[in-house]
């Protein structure tokens, strides 16, 4: 089935931007294999976003009030990361991960066929352009990842901004709008009397620079206050002298 067929049958949300791209590749019938990834890498760059087919699909999503969860970060990893390199979104945190996890990150990228190395990154660029176009068309979105829990969400938010969605809207999509989609906004998604008080405080203003969402100062979860410096001390992690990232920030502000 194509994404359009799913929407016409009543699906109210589509997850993963590759399935949006595959909507325009109806000859691809088997999407239970790695073909759903590699064929988009090979052919995605050729998609004409101004074509009648794309415009008709956007109109279908509008008419059906379909929600999108594009999970851009996992496709950035697969389509733009050469084997042996760290994914861009993990560069800031890889040093603090267990060795076996770091090794796995070095094999996140797909290997394009010889002579087509430029195609996969170009296809990811087209994915980003498609998501930006769908935002401008008023298609509602939320922020999912299909990748490393917690850490990947930060990169997902950065990619949504890079796709052309304002940072304030991206933060709202990841919080209140996501709660509304799940019909849980009576308990979650915003800070208000009577709601569950799970929240994160950051040093900076992510509505102006979305990457400041990475500067976690305090987390409150189920009524318990967590501070990064204390957590790092508890697991025995120590920064290298030249490191100027999260741990140094925590030491300076907590």
Buried (B, 14 or more C-beta within 10 A) or exposed (E): BBBBEBBEEEBEBBBBBBBBBBBBBEEBEEBEEEBBBBBBBBBBBEBEBEEEEBEEBBEBBEEBEBBBBBBBBBBBBBBBBBEEBBBBBBEBBBBBBEEEEBEEBBEBBBEBEEEEEEBBBBBBBBBBBBBBBBBEEEBBBBBBBBBBEEBBBBBBBBBBBBBEBEBBBBBBBBBBBBBBBEEEBEEBBEEEEEBEEBEEEBBBEBBEEBBBBBBBBBBEEEEEEEBBBEEBEEEEEEBEEEEEBBBEBBEEEE
